[in-house]
Amino acid sequence: MKYGFLIDHDRCIGCHACTVACKAENEVPVGSFRTWVKYVEKGTFPEVRRHFAVLRCNHCDNAPCVKICPVNALEKRADGIVDVDRDACIGCRACMQACPYDAIYLNEDKGAVEKCHFCAHRVEKGLEPACVIVCPEQAIVAGDLDDPKSRIRGLIREKGTLVRRPEQRTGPNVHYKGVESALLDPGAPERPTSYLWSQRPAHKPEAWPISLPVLPNTRVVLDAGHRVEWGWPVALYLVTKGIGAGAGILAPFVAWLGLTGWAGAYLPEILALVFTAITAGLLVEDLKKPWAFYRLLTRPNWNSWLVKGGIILTAYGAIATAVIVLRLAGAIAVADSLRWLEALLGLGTAGYTALLFGQCEGRDLWQSPWLGQTLIGQSLLVGSVGLRAIAGGNKYLAALVVAGFWVFLQGVLLERFGNHPTTNGKQGAAFLGTLRLGPVRPFRDGLLLCAGGVIAAVFVPTLGVPLVLLGIYLYEWAYVRAGQLPPLS
């Protein structure tokens, strides 16, 4: 059995009855939607036609929200419904980044995510979902897609249907009959500053316009608003994680880099432990239920890179601690040998976020093949700048500062100007260049600060640290935000 929907847009009149019924049945908060109606208008006056699309969770065969959830709060049931356990959810909102359809919202009062769950409480009693019952035109058909005799299966077979964003390979189970194709391509129509009856929701004020081609004479005139969920804590986490990881990566090479005395013996591990702890604190702080972080241990989803990343961070901290303890105990040779494992885990700490972001199927900018290079180059840069500022080092450490910046810069420029295969990715890259933070252009100014910090680190090491760290933070703030700006509905 596999439940799914067919939306017949030859019948749909855009009345919003399904939206109202869903809100009433499931107590959906004001401003949030489990199902909503999008309007697109095509043509120029007086030859203008309005088209509708009913949007909702697709109950995907390969649901990315289920894969990324670190605590198994989302599940793909045996009947095909993708459901949420709100009591288990810790409010990390990773599922919202993974969903390519903007179908998940955060219930602020409960600190947990919610979405269409096919009215599972009704289906289990032999009833149809509320939206199906209320539709005056019988435009919403629900049923078993695996049953060749079901009405929904017959309509799909006879009429032919479309699905939303098939390039994401999620296997969506909401089919659209007779729909205007522009409604299913979020980046194709123009999005004016105002909608049919209101201003466009101000959740993403800087999101439009951008200088990318859109369909001529095709405008979105009504849609639900979706907020940017990950902000400064995630950007700062990328910086602090880079510092901690970079120090550990360089730990086996401290003698070659000219670090002696206490700096050569303990500094890489001190930096690794301090900034890994700060990183963990930022991750917990950003949860909507920070007190529930322990569920990462009690009900982990081993497919999620949030869980795998947590294991890498924990192992990295444990090895750095062991190096310090062994050195204090006089086992210098063992401690030096263990630093090679520390460096390996440092690389994992630096790079695992690329795999985590790779699970965010809704954010094509974050899916780029260059992200791993960017993160590792960034870690080498901030790690070497930090070591040089505190302990000096020799010309090799100075050269490593420059090399780390070069690797980082290459990745960053590819993120901004490289060939992104999807409209979503192209739009994200364009936003990366146009974002502003007050009077600051984070992408441009962040790179300029980094370049200035690298020059300073070679000649005046203590001046290089604040410049490089501020520059990288500005870039990461822009990168994290830009990936969330392209529309998904």
MODA-V348084 format. One record per run of one state. SS is the DSSP state (H for helix, E for strand, C for the rest). FROM is the first residue (numbers start at 1). TO is the last residue. If there is no record, write none. Layout:
((SS FROM TO) (SS FROM TO))
//
This chain:
((C 1 2) (E 3 8) (C 9 16) (H 17 26) (C 27 34) (E 35 44) (C 45 46) (E 47 56) (C 57 63) (H 64 68) (C 69 73) (E 74 76) (C 77 81) (E 82 84) (C 85 93) (H 94 98) (C 99 104) (E 105 107) (C 108 111) (E 112 114) (C 115 119) (H 120 123) (C 124 129) (H 130 134) (C 135 139) (E 140 144) (C 145 150) (H 151 159) (C 160 161) (E 162 162) (C 163 165) (H 166 168) (C 169 173) (E 174 177) (C 178 180) (H 181 184) (C 185 189) (E 190 191) (C 192 193) (E 194 194) (C 195 198) (E 199 199) (C 200 201) (H 202 204) (C 205 217) (E 218 222) (C 223 231) (H 232 253) (C 254 260) (H 261 285) (C 286 289) (H 290 292) (C 293 294) (H 295 298) (C 299 304) (H 305 328) (C 329 331) (H 332 358) (C 359 363) (H 364 367) (C 368 370) (H 371 391) (C 392 394) (H 395 417) (C 418 422) (H 423 434) (C 435 436) (E 437 437) (C 438 439) (E 440 440) (C 441 441) (H 442 459) (C 460 460) (H 461 482) (C 483 489))
//
